[in-house]
Amino acid sequence: MQSSSILITGGLGFIFSHVTEYFTAKGWRVIVIDNLSRGSQPQIVNGTFKHYNLDVSDEAVMDVIKSENPEFVVHAAAISDVDYSIKNPHETLKKNILANINVFEACRSLPNLKKLIYVSTDEVYGECEHRKSEEEIIFPKNPYSCSKAAGSLLRIAYDNTYTSLMNKTAETRFCNVFGPRQDSAKIMSAIKRSINGEYSIPLHGEGGGYREYTYVRNIAPAIELILESGNRTYNLTSNDGFTVKDLIQKVEEVTGKKIITHPGDRPGMDMKYQMDATRIRELGWKPLYTFEEGLKEYFSTEE
Ligand SMILES: NC(=O)c1ccc[n+]([C@@H]2O[C@H](COP(=O)([O-])OP(=O)(O)OC[C@H]3O[C@@H](n4cnc5c(N)ncnc54)[C@H](O)[C@@H]3O)[C@@H](O)[C@H]2O)c1
């Protein structure tokens, strides 16, 4: 894809710091709005892209987006931790939902806009007895996933209502992403710390929670593909699914090390997320890394 201008909210976070670097390396004009809150990686700010230290839930951000006038916008900023959202529902819902509104509002008056991607999650489906497809009902069951689902609905409403955005928006629903720079409380990161002997992992639901995993380096090319040719909602998973117990066993096999755990609890936890990825595959997405390749690279990366 030809280099252009892209504004990324949350572009200093775990996943999108990699996306920011991907587009910067390709010579794009990259603008990041990120308030340096939890999950942020301020060490990547190095002058190759523009960074605004602003809260996207603040209405002032709309003027910044308009004045930067980018061709592409990816809205990924969010309070992303489920446990935090359960302890702080008011803050999570308020900030994440207002951020969604501000970004959609600003984007509908961008004269050069080619595509807006809203970044969502498999969690919006709630319990997944089978692999959920994009057309199925969303049924979020915790404050975090509820705030993300609000954005999923707004995306449809704005695309459908405002001619300036019609067919110019898309949404991604990622499975569990893992890789370097991930918050230390997330499962793969916790496993890595446990291997290094630093940490005992709280096993929610006795380790029976089933999730699909993909390596973080699979994400930026998928975003580029959707910017170029996507205008719908896309599940993003390579369908590598495991219970936490099985995942721990797999990592013990790969690394030959023992992982320490103890019983933990998360109220109202969904036991299974799994998605159908036919749509993104038909668009042309092929993961760069298999699960095993990602695992090997991640566990051999010094952080
Ligand atoms: N990590 C996953 O496995 C996963 C899976 C599915 C979807 N997602 C979605 O992907 C996106 C990124 O997730 P992540 O795990 O990289 O998150 P993260 O918590 O590591 O990063 C979030 C970034 O957004 C910034 N941010 C948060 N609220 C903000 C606000 N109000 N204003 C400005 N900046 C703000 C933070 O400073 C941080 O840099 C999120 O939208 C999340 O819902 C993540």
The ligand as an SDF file (V2000), in Angstrom:
LIG
                    3D

 44 48  0  0  0  0  0  0  0  0999 V2000
   -4.6010   -7.3470   24.0550 N   0  0  0  0  0  0  0  0  0  0  0  0
   -5.5050   -8.0990   23.4730 C   0  0  0  0  0  0  0  0  0  0  0  0
   -5.3620   -9.3370   23.4790 O   0  0  0  0  0  0  0  0  0  0  0  0
   -6.7050   -7.4970   22.7810 C   0  0  0  0  0  0  0  0  0  0  0  0
   -7.6580   -8.3650   22.2390 C   0  0  0  0  0  0  0  0  0  0  0  0
   -8.7600   -7.8200   21.5840 C   0  0  0  0  0  0  0  0  0  0  0  0
   -8.8780   -6.4470   21.4420 C   0  0  0  0  0  0  0  0  0  0  0  0
   -7.9600   -5.6170   21.9970 N   0  0  0  0  0  0  0  0  0  0  0  0
   -8.1350   -4.1530   21.8180 C   0  0  0  0  0  0  0  0  0  0  0  0
   -6.9690   -3.6440   21.2230 O   0  0  0  0  0  0  0  0  0  0  0  0
   -6.6920   -2.3290   21.7030 C   0  0  0  0  0  0  0  0  0  0  0  0
   -5.2870   -2.2810   22.2770 C   0  0  0  0  0  0  0  0  0  0  0  0
   -5.1640   -3.2550   23.2990 O   0  0  0  0  0  0  0  0  0  0  0  0
   -3.8050   -3.4270   24.1160 P   0  0  0  0  0  0  0  0  0  0  0  0
   -3.8700   -4.7410   24.7880 O   0  0  0  0  0  0  0  0  0  0  0  0
   -2.6510   -3.1050   23.2430 O   0  0  0  0  0  0  0  0  0  0  0  0
   -4.0160   -2.2930   25.1990 O   0  0  0  0  0  0  0  0  0  0  0  0
   -3.0010   -1.5230   26.1480 P   0  0  0  0  0  0  0  0  0  0  0  0
   -3.7340   -1.3450   27.4430 O   0  0  0  0  0  0  0  0  0  0  0  0
   -1.6590   -2.1560   26.1690 O   0  0  0  0  0  0  0  0  0  0  0  0
   -2.8390   -0.1160   25.4440 O   0  0  0  0  0  0  0  0  0  0  0  0
   -3.8430    0.8550   25.4460 C   0  0  0  0  0  0  0  0  0  0  0  0
   -3.2030    2.1830   25.0920 C   0  0  0  0  0  0  0  0  0  0  0  0
   -4.2400    3.1500   24.9870 O   0  0  0  0  0  0  0  0  0  0  0  0
   -3.8940    4.2870   25.7850 C   0  0  0  0  0  0  0  0  0  0  0  0
   -5.1510    4.8310   26.2810 N   0  0  0  0  0  0  0  0  0  0  0  0
   -6.0760    4.1950   27.0520 C   0  0  0  0  0  0  0  0  0  0  0  0
   -7.1200    5.0050   27.2980 N   0  0  0  0  0  0  0  0  0  0  0  0
   -6.8400    6.1760   26.6750 C   0  0  0  0  0  0  0  0  0  0  0  0
   -7.5250    7.4120   26.5710 C   0  0  0  0  0  0  0  0  0  0  0  0
   -8.7250    7.6040   27.1380 N   0  0  0  0  0  0  0  0  0  0  0  0
   -6.9420    8.4000   25.8520 N   0  0  0  0  0  0  0  0  0  0  0  0
   -5.7460    8.2280   25.2710 C   0  0  0  0  0  0  0  0  0  0  0  0
   -5.0450    7.0810   25.3260 N   0  0  0  0  0  0  0  0  0  0  0  0
   -5.5910    6.0600   26.0220 C   0  0  0  0  0  0  0  0  0  0  0  0
   -2.9600    3.7800   26.8700 C   0  0  0  0  0  0  0  0  0  0  0  0
   -2.0990    4.7860   27.3300 O   0  0  0  0  0  0  0  0  0  0  0  0
   -2.2120    2.6690   26.1390 C   0  0  0  0  0  0  0  0  0  0  0  0
   -1.0630    3.1660   25.4880 O   0  0  0  0  0  0  0  0  0  0  0  0
   -7.7900   -2.0250   22.7290 C   0  0  0  0  0  0  0  0  0  0  0  0
   -8.7990   -1.2880   22.0840 O   0  0  0  0  0  0  0  0  0  0  0  0
   -8.3070   -3.3910   23.1280 C   0  0  0  0  0  0  0  0  0  0  0  0
   -9.6560   -3.3270   23.5180 O   0  0  0  0  0  0  0  0  0  0  0  0
   -6.8720   -6.1180   22.6640 C   0  0  0  0  0  0  0  0  0  0  0  0
  1  2  1  0
  2  3  2  0
  2  4  1  0
  4  5  1  0
  4 44  2  0
  5  6  2  0
  6  7  1  0
  7  8  2  0
  8  9  1  0
  8 44  1  0
  9 10  1  0
  9 42  1  0
 10 11  1  0
 11 12  1  0
 11 40  1  0
 12 13  1  0
 13 14  1  0
 14 15  2  0
 14 16  1  0
 14 17  1  0
 17 18  1  0
 18 19  2  0
 18 20  1  0
 18 21  1  0
 21 22  1  0
 22 23  1  0
 23 24  1  0
 23 38  1  0
 24 25  1  0
 25 26  1  0
 25 36  1  0
 26 27  1  0
 26 35  1  0
 27 28  2  0
 28 29  1  0
 29 30  1  0
 29 35  2  0
 30 31  1  0
 30 32  2  0
 32 33  1  0
 33 34  2  0
 34 35  1  0
 36 37  1  0
 36 38  1  0
 38 39  1  0
 40 41  1  0
 40 42  1  0
 42 43  1  0
M  CHG  2   8   1  16  -1
M  END
$$$$
